[in-house]
Amino acid sequence: MEISGWGRHPRIDARVLRPRTFGQLAATVAGEVSLIPRGGGRSYGDSALAPTVVETRHLDQLLAFDPATGVVRCAAGTTFAQLLDALLPHGWFPPVTPGTAAVTVGGAVAADVHGKNHHRDGSFCDHLLSLEVLTESDGVVRCSPTERPELFRATCGGMGLTGVILAATFRLRAVPGPWIEVESHRAPCLEALLERFAAHAQAPYSVAWIDCLARGRRRGRGILELGRHAPGPAAAPREPWRPAVPADLPGWLLARPAMAAFNALYYHRQRRAVTRALRPCRAFFYPLDGIRHWNRLYGRQGFLQYQFVLPAEAAPAGVAAVLDRCAAAGKGSTLAVLKALGPGNDNLLSFPREGLTLALDFRLERDLPAFLQELDRLVVDHGGRHYLAKDARLSAEVFRTTYPRWEEFAAIRERYGGHRRYHSLQSHRLGL
Amino acid sequence: MHNVAIFGATSAIAEAVARRLIKPEARFYLVGRDDERLALVAADLAARGAQVQTQVADLVEVDAEGLVAEVFAALGVVDLILIAYGLLPDQEACEKSLPTTLEAIAVNGTSQVALAMAAAAHLERQGGGTLAAITSVAADRGRRSNYVYGAAKALVATFLAGLRHRFHGRGVRVVDIRPGFVDTPMTARFENKGLLWSSPDRVAGNIVRALEKGSGVYYVPGYWRAIMAVIRALPEGIFHRLPL
């Protein structure tokens, strides 16, 4: 059947295998020459694409949960939505959550996802107590920061290339309820926005939406959202109606004029410099989950998401340079997301590092590849790197320059036989 | 509904329904054929706070009266019995092989009638409780693409209608759940799942509302009631020309 990442580019015809038990999964994998594990299909590019994929959708069970300590062990196909449904009523919340609840725990480990609390709490894998991984060389093994630490460091952020992540054990965060107290700051330019990020480094959650089409003294204007878990009304928030985009929309709909209008509207919707509100946590963490199939907005040809991080010292200048390039080329993103990240970890291919990360969506157009290569140069020159979970086009050369520990990763993957069995379109392209 | 028995607990719809029936003090008795899958489903419900017992059994081969007696002995009072297993046979294979046809009828039809009849006796003695089975919209009218499956489901559906009549006004509720197209392992071989397809979790929400509410026939999602009313009403002259 035809599959793609969330960006719907590229699309390929693949055999999709969906085992219903761990035993079936192992037997399925053993019967294939080459494959890649796939979770919720929410990586944007080609990291979960291969001629044969093994999906974990039927392995979505909680395997153990201790309501006293908040330690949960779950099968890899469990989504964040399922975790919230089951555990939030008991006052527990994932330690780190990505921007959509459709991501699976296996996918979150493979991409070592970060959330709005990265500056304080690190990425998802920093909260793992242990993983169970099906490896080619040793069968099912457990690994953790102290048990087979080399396999753990390679599997966290390893894009499914070391083996199939079967289950994960991690500690949840105790929260007072399903509500987030949100404080929104409007900032008229990038410099003001970065000042506010710095001033609110102690906020538990923070993220900024920026208008990437604003130029001149308005460049980088945006809205910084700060959040903290807060007690709210006893009644749980009502499940809102979630409209769906029913079909592919014509690509021109998100062309430049519409996008500029949307961005301006988004910025000016907030009238005062600072506003406060109590919001349901799902609306705060997963705003785009409110519109099902929003990726259809970009039309049948799909889109690319471009996310990079720049190290702290070079970041302000680098982000400004990227925004200038976008404005000059008339390439805009409907929504651009900027976030200050905290220190990175020791995982070999994990994306986050201390600095600023910017995520931009680009409609696929003929001149996009050349434009993104220009941005690649800016990212490399400023000492940054790209998020593999969003990538569909990076060159092996840029990858190897910006992920200097790739050889260590390759060695551990080889030690566990992953190079013989697990390949994605992305791993081939990146020379892994 | 605190004490729940599920026959065919490893099915995708049954699993999604069970998760939605979790509440403090919930107790489950799960019966299924695949032991590893059954253990997985049981572990999940236990992690969510339920007490769970399991039994591995092939429900076509099993002694239905003995099994139902064990379930009642284990749970004491049984609030809900859900028959949720099924196998979608390949219609062409059935047409070429009588044993395949009869096996499909046994899995989807007669074995379920046996369980329902045995359960009815216990529920009658108990003086209350709900008996539910997942049948199918295929039960509504024979179609060339799946009439073996449809006929077996129709057997169960008519049997449930009779039980409903028998128990009218006596506290025992009988629920016939008719899902439309649901994206489960049973239907994995169909590609290009369009607008009429639902997820197991979506139909589980509808099913739990039906189980809590009443007695009768419930199409899930609800719009299938209208679709099937049209399908049933079509005269054969038109129906035979449709690519169904």
Boltz contact constraints between the chains, C-beta under 6 A:
constraints:
  - contact:
      token1: [A, 1]
      token2: [B, 191]
      max_distance: 6.0
  - contact:
      token1: [A, 20]
      token2: [B, 37]
      max_distance: 6.0
  - contact:
      token1: [A, 21]
      token2: [B, 36]
      max_distance: 6.0
  - contact:
      token1: [A, 21]
      token2: [B, 37]
      max_distance: 6.0
  - contact:
      token1: [A, 23]
      token2: [B, 36]
      max_distance: 6.0
  - contact:
      token1: [A, 61]
      token2: [B, 40]
      max_distance: 6.0
  - contact:
      token1: [A, 61]
      token2: [B, 44]
      max_distance: 6.0
  - contact:
      token1: [A, 62]
      token2: [B, 44]
      max_distance: 6.0
  - contact:
      token1: [A, 62]
      token2: [B, 47]
      max_distance: 6.0
  - contact:
      token1: [A, 63]
      token2: [B, 43]
      max_distance: 6.0
  - contact:
      token1: [A, 64]
      token2: [B, 47]
      max_distance: 6.0
  - contact:
      token1: [A, 65]
      token2: [B, 47]
      max_distance: 6.0
  - contact:
      token1: [A, 86]
      token2: [B, 48]
      max_distance: 6.0
